[in-house]
């Protein structure tokens, strides 16, 4: 190899991996050192270099004189009426920036396949990043090409570039993700993330683009991404979106959301909510609902979907009732309380149905579907022990004064931090001059009935209230199952 002379030590360090030794590996080929016109030189279309290293080019330009030094010749092959660069893209760019008209080059007559392999072997001493080699390998050995014992497979490619087959397979997978997810003009920010991209390769292909966009903004480690991919794949493999809904809530979008940190249970709730709302709306509003789901697919979250649901259901309610609301004297409500924590995800209220903040629940009294409250009325409001304070807040915001409460003994111990909960509270508030029930209709303040399915309230409480106020107009807010003698209101009322 010709010694480096004429450039500064800094330049030598910047370009010490020119790969000049590769020029002499093909002893049968004729190689000549020629001074060629710079404007006759073009990049090989399969050049694996994704971006020019500006620090290297800057060092070369700063150290370069008025003529290109012979000892730093690039490597080219004759092509059409000019030359194609095999090695030396950064040196060529430096010469152009310096304003030179000629450059020294080792000219070697190479066939297409020989030139293609020289692109990476000539740079094999470290000038290319792992991802750039992966991009070259992806074209050299396309997916499903070659294989064990087959000519042209990964093993043969790995041997040619002096790497292990496993290593080449991994960086090729990483390159596949990036090439399919990003245009070539945006690849430079990923050149040091080959391991991250290899992990993302484990996701369904339709998720790669979003995952790469997420990676560009993330500081996640490779182990973090591996864990996220594992959870997303588990979600994808175990859950199938009904075919008729795949257009509206794409499985790929849901899988990506799990990868980027969304609780899988919330996606299940979102889909269930989307379907149930569609079934409850009149045809024209149901069509609007589906259209909105498509338009906002990338930003779906339970809260936004709930807000749109309320908007459309209010329109439907106004149509059906001509703006006239039932004037209720007895109201029972089981608000969908949102909890800040729970012992396990599987126990979260959020896993069962969409929840709301206390502020949102307080504001429901102003929505169209909320029944009109009689001047004299009583409210029976369900609250768990941790939500006692919020329960009284809602009761008062709805215009009632707290009077007393009853207890539902569920006859089955549950979860809890201080006590393992076995009961729920039924707060009682009144407005106006609502009188208590007749003495003969009063019941015990403790109701005992085994807990049923999640959120279902005990039959004995309904019966007791019906006995306490037999002639009053009754309404249940957040009703989940129709009951004779009760008007039903709320997002889950059927």
Secondary structure, 3 states (H helix, E strand, C coil): CCCCCCCCHHHHHHCCCCCHHHHHCCCCCCEEEEEEEHHHEEECCCCCCCCCCHHHHHHHHHHCCCCCCHHHCEEEEEECCEEEEEECHHHHHHHHHHCCCEEEEEEECCCHHHHHHHHHHCCCCCCCCHHHHHHHHHHHCCCCCCCCCCCCCHHHHHHHHCCCHHHHHHHHHHHHHHHHHCCHHHCHHHCCCHHHHHHHCCCCHHHHHHHHHHHHHCCCCHHHHHHHHHHHHHHHHHCCCCHHHCCCCCHHHHHHHHHCCCCHHHHHHHHHHHHHHHHHCCHHHHHHHHHHHHHCHHHCCHHHHHHHHHHHHHHHHHHHHCCCCCEEEEEEECCCECCCCCCCHHHCHHHCCCCECHHHHHHHHHCCCCCEEEEEEEEEEEECHHHHHHHHHHHHHCCCEEEEEEEEECCCCCCCCCCCCCEEEEEEEEECCCCCCCHHHCCCCEEECCCCCCCCCCHHHHHHHHHHCCCCCEEEECCCCCCCCEEEECCCCC
